[in-house]
Amino acid sequence: MKETTTLQPPIKKRNYRPFITITSIILIGAIGILAGIPGQKDFDAFDITILPMLNAIFNTFTFLFLVGALIAIKKRNITLHKGFIYAAFVTTFFFLITYVMYHFLAESTSFGGSGFLAGFYYFILFSHIVLAAAIVPLALTSVARAWNGEVERHRKIVRWTMPIWLYVSFTGVLVYVLISPYY
């Protein structure tokens, strides 16, 4: 009897770099611009202070989905890992929508605390902002490498992407908890 071997067809690799670059520039640039605009005066269609709470909720779900993805991949359950990663992208997308809406409609909220708490808040906020900008191309590159079947390159980048994305989603919630009394 002759053994037959079925080979999977090779994955057609795509060049996602232009998409990643353009998307990163647009998102980071738009958020940077929003930080400098004054917000809409006399907006009263709904209470916009609900939007930061939604940001925190979406960040919480992103964090939980990422933890689920990490556990799934440690157990070598790639299908479940993918599902959690896609869920994290969806909640991150919803976060971005509510974040942009809030910062388009509202003026920046100042932190009212002082002393150690203020130093802690601004350290968390600054590190959160810097790493949030970094996570955009990192997360997109990570998923692009997975889609292209570049397993080793995917593993190399997610060693950076996963902890940074976890930190950004966790500190997003922490920033909300710290500043929410001042909305």
C-alpha positions in Angstrom: 0.0 0.0 0.0 1.3 3.4 -1.0 1.0 6.2 1.6 -0.4 9.5 0.4 0.5 12.7 2.0 -1.7 15.7 1.7 0.1 19.0 1.8 -1.8 22.1 2.7 -1.4 24.7 -0.1 1.0 27.4 0.9 -0.5 30.6 2.4 -0.4 33.4 0.0 1.6 36.1 1.8 0.2 39.5 1.6 2.0 42.8 2.2 0.1 44.4 5.1 2.8 47.0 5.7 1.1 49.9 3.8 -2.2 49.2 5.6 -0.5 49.1 9.0 1.5 52.2 8.3 -1.4 54.3 7.0 -3.8 53.0 9.8 -1.2 53.8 12.5 -0.5 57.3 11.2 -4.2 58.1 10.9 -5.2 56.7 14.3 -2.3 58.2 16.2 -2.5 61.5 14.3 -6.3 61.8 14.9 -5.9 61.1 18.6 -3.1 63.7 18.8 -5.2 66.3 17.0 -8.2 65.6 19.3 -6.0 66.3 22.3 -5.5 69.8 21.1 -9.1 70.8 20.2 -11.3 72.5 22.7 -14.4 70.3 22.4 -18.0 71.2 21.4 -19.6 74.0 23.3 -23.2 73.5 24.5 -23.4 69.9 23.4 -26.5 68.5 25.3 -27.8 65.6 23.1 -26.7 63.2 25.9 -24.5 63.1 28.9 -21.1 62.7 27.4 -19.5 61.7 30.8 -20.9 58.2 30.0 -18.3 57.8 27.2 -15.2 57.6 29.5 -17.0 54.9 31.5 -17.7 53.0 28.2 -14.0 53.4 27.4 -13.1 51.8 30.7 -15.6 49.0 30.1 -14.2 48.3 26.6 -10.7 48.4 28.0 -11.7 45.9 30.7 -13.1 43.5 28.1 -10.0 43.9 26.0 -7.8 43.1 29.0 -9.9 40.0 29.8 -9.9 38.8 26.1 -6.2 39.2 26.0 -5.8 37.2 29.2 -8.0 34.5 27.6 -5.9 34.6 24.4 -2.8 34.1 26.5 -4.2 31.2 28.4 -5.5 29.6 25.2 -2.2 29.8 23.4 -0.3 28.5 26.4 -2.7 25.5 26.2 -2.0 25.4 22.4 -5.6 26.0 21.5 -5.0 28.2 18.5 -8.6 28.4 17.5 -9.7 29.8 20.9 -6.6 32.1 20.9 -7.7 33.6 17.6 -11.2 34.1 18.8 -10.0 36.0 21.9 -7.6 38.1 19.8 -10.4 39.0 17.4 -12.7 39.8 20.3 -9.9 42.1 21.8 -9.7 43.9 18.4 -13.5 44.4 18.4 -13.6 45.9 21.9 -10.5 48.0 21.1 -12.4 49.3 18.0 -15.4 50.2 20.1 -13.1 51.8 22.7 -11.6 54.0 19.9 -15.0 55.1 18.7 -16.1 56.2 22.2 -12.7 57.7 22.9 -12.8 59.8 19.7 -16.4 60.8 20.4 -15.7 62.0 23.9 -12.5 63.9 23.0 -14.3 65.5 20.0 -17.2 66.6 22.2 -15.6 67.4 25.5 -12.8 69.6 26.8 -9.9 67.7 28.5 -10.5 66.9 32.1 -7.8 67.9 34.5 -6.8 65.6 37.3 -7.7 67.3 40.7 -5.5 65.2 43.0 -2.2 66.3 44.5 0.9 64.8 46.1 1.8 61.2 45.5 -1.5 60.4 43.9 -0.9 63.1 41.2 2.6 61.8 40.5 1.2 58.3 40.2 -1.6 59.4 38.0 0.6 61.3 35.6 3.2 58.5 35.4 0.4 56.0 34.6 -1.2 58.4 32.1 2.1 59.2 30.3 3.2 55.6 30.0 -0.3 54.6 28.9 -0.3 57.2 26.1 3.1 56.4 24.8 2.5 52.6 24.9 -1.0 53.0 23.4 0.6 54.7 20.4 3.1 51.9 20.1 0.5 49.2 20.4 -1.3 50.2 17.2 1.4 49.1 14.7 2.5 46.3 17.1 -1.0 44.7 17.3 -1.6 45.1 13.5 1.8 43.6 12.6 1.3 40.7 15.0 -2.0 39.8 13.4 -0.7 40.3 9.9 2.2 37.9 10.6 -0.3 35.3 11.9 -2.5 35.7 8.8 0.6 35.2 6.6 1.5 32.0 8.5 4.8 33.5 9.7 4.7 31.7 13.0 8.2 32.4 14.2 8.0 36.1 13.3 4.6 36.2 15.0 6.0 34.7 18.2 8.8 37.2 18.2 6.7 40.2 18.0 3.9 39.1 20.3 6.5 38.7 23.1 6.4 42.5 23.0 2.8 43.1 21.8 1.0 41.0 24.4 2.5 42.6 27.6 2.2 46.1 26.2 -1.4 45.6 25.1 -2.3 44.1 28.5 -0.6 47.1 30.2 -2.4 49.6 27.9 -5.8 48.1 28.5 -5.3 47.7 32.2 -3.9 51.3 32.7 -6.8 52.6 30.6 -9.1 51.4 33.2 -6.8 52.7 36.0 -6.7 56.1 34.4 -10.5 56.2 34.3 -10.8 55.1 38.0 -8.3 57.8 39.0 -9.8 60.7 37.0 -13.5 59.8 37.2 -14.2 61.9 40.3 -13.2 65.0 38.2 -15.6 64.6 35.3 
